[in-house]
């Protein structure tokens, strides 16, 4: 038995609504994917800068002519260098110091 005109129209409307929903879900997923990729790039850049700063301070600390004679001086210099490089470690420091985050 052939479907009626009304059944065909109803089926086509349901299909169109489903297609619109799928397109919307796809667009949302693409937006999320782009945001995630952007965050990963930012994190990778910050991590790279942080490693460079830490490495340079470790090399400087091992050099006999360094002016950072105490651990406190070294800590302050490293913290300032990380801040100057745009690396924010406040959350990590707070967690290590026992703050409830």
N, C-alpha and C positions, 0 to 999 in steps of 0.2 A: 504494500500500500504506500502510495506517495504521501510525503508530509504536506500538510496544508501550508498555505502562504503564511498564515499567522505563526505556525511552528517554525518555519524557516526564518522569519523576521526575528522571532524570539531567540532562536539559536544564534543568529548573527549578532544580535545585541549583546548576548552573554559572551560571545567570543571577542567582540570589540572591547567590552569592559575588561575581560581577562587580559587582553593584549595591552590595554592602557595601564593596568596594574603591573604587569611584567616590565613594561617600559619604565614606569616610575621606580620600581624596585631596582632595575638595572642602573638608572641614573643616580639613585641614592648610593648604590654600591660603588659606582665610579667616583662619586664625590668623596666618599669615605676612603677609597683607595688613594686618591690624590692627597688627601689630608694626611694619611698615614705615611705616605712616601715623603712628604714634605717634613714631617716630624722626624722621620728616620734620618734624612739628610742633615737636619739641624743637630740631632744628637751625635751623628758621626763627626760632624765638624767640631762640635764642642769637645767630644772625646779626643779628637786628634790634637786640638789646641792644648787640652789638659795634659796629655801625654808629653807634648813638647815642653811645656812649662815644668812639669815634674822632672823630666829627664835633665833639663838644663840646671835645675836646682840640685839634683843629685850629683851631677858632675862638678858643679861649683863647690858643693860641700866637701867633696873629696880633694879639692885643690888646696895646697898648703897656704896659699896667699888669700884665702877667703876671709871676709870680714865677719861672717856668720859663725861666731865662736860658740854660741850656746844653742841648745835645742829650741829655746823660746824665740831667739832671733831668727832661726831657720824657719820655724813655724809661721811667724809673722810675715817674713819675706815671701814664703811660698803662698800663704793665704792672699797676700796683696797682689802677687804676680798672677794668681789664678783669677782674682777679681778684675785686674786690668785686662786680662785676656778674654773677659766675658764669660768665664766659667763660674756658675753660681753653685757653691757647695754647701750653702746654709742648711738645707734640709738634711743632707748626709751628716754634717757635723752635729746638728741638733739630735738626730737619731742616735749617733754614737755617744753623745753626752747624756743620753737617757730621757730625752723629751718624748712625750706621748704624741705621736703624729697620726 
